[in-house]
């Protein structure tokens, strides 16, 4: 019996160990679905409602002790993560959910002081999407397991595995769909798989993960929450109100069709954050990618203190001499709570800025991006009401390059905000939180984008930067109403509806009508000491 295997190039390979391969696949799938796993103590994944509920609470001016530009937010060491004056009202059920995560995180650290302890969450999800822009037709079923073991409090390993019947149904997923399936599952991947050490002032971590930097829980300028995971080495230092984080990772290997050469692509980032734990978070970040033919790890970029532009301009990289093989953006962030009911957040991204008058006279434009988020919560009880305004603008050439291998995309997906580059979105809306586990959110917005969007062509390049109308080329536009509902009839069960309804649209492929129905069952976290 022969079994067919597929690598990332889509080329079929044949093995005579088919029977063993089949048994191994069945064993791995049963392990994913049935095995009691162990999950991490200090942060939780963006799934399992964790990032979503944190974002809602931060919007309402609640729980700002753990607010940060690094997401998902860390669980604080202290049991009481709230200011004494905070009143939750209708948000209380949501905060209980967050307190449950915090209790688990602290318990695993305590239980592992004298040995080994672990905790795990197992989830089962079903999604069905319909509409003119639906990404898939049949109901998609996904199983996920998130696990962590801790040893003597400071050493840890964590893993998050997802297996699905439809890869298109999942965000930040890059598993390769196979032509064969087992129990309806035809794609899976390790979304998180790291080993690390941390103490009160530092973290050292290596493995497969992702970075989400900015004031919002997921949809920041870059890197955003929809980015596929990558392998990285991460260093973080913390001193009082300051945090410095650095990472260096591997994105992918790409084959040039014409020559057959293999291009190695890497990613690097640095960030410095100040937060007062009360009402202010400020951060500055650098996010870069590097590439080259058969390029090994670059020690110049592995230096956590240097910066990308200095290495590139002085030709200290290990690519071909005097050639541009790196691309970087610099972003400043602010998240401010000037009043207990008002949140003001924003980011400014600079990819390239024309300081020279000669360049401006030649018509070269700046490569920039902007994000602004305003949330006002005038009422927390008996119903929580939050009004919000969002504006995102990302320039035509921003996060692009003259080489397809230094564009900010990986594994066929854009690494920035969900609107892509060469695009703008404006939305105003409101959110209602009821005393029982129900949240309703509605928004009225407009979105427009042009020909240079990396969403339609993730490796698109430009030949020169010139001033032109924004968005570029054919302008697509979409005016819409957005509706989202989340309801928890049971503590472990979440039912959701997420709909985008076009009011009007113009341009090629500008329709965005879609209704997503989802149900997620999440088992009560399991813990074990050894």
CORPEBEL-V840807 format. One line per field, one symbol per residue. burial: # if it has 16 or more other C-alpha atoms within 10 Angstrom, else .. A space follows every 50 residues. Layout:
burial=???
This chain:
burial=....#...............#.......#..##..###########.### #.########################....##.....########..##. ##.###.##.##...################..#.#...########### #.#.#############.#..####.#.......##############.. ..####################################....######## ####........###############################.#.##.# #..#..##...#..#.###....##############...########## ##...........##############.###..################# ###.#######.#######################.############## #####..####...#....###..##############....######## ##..#....#############..####..
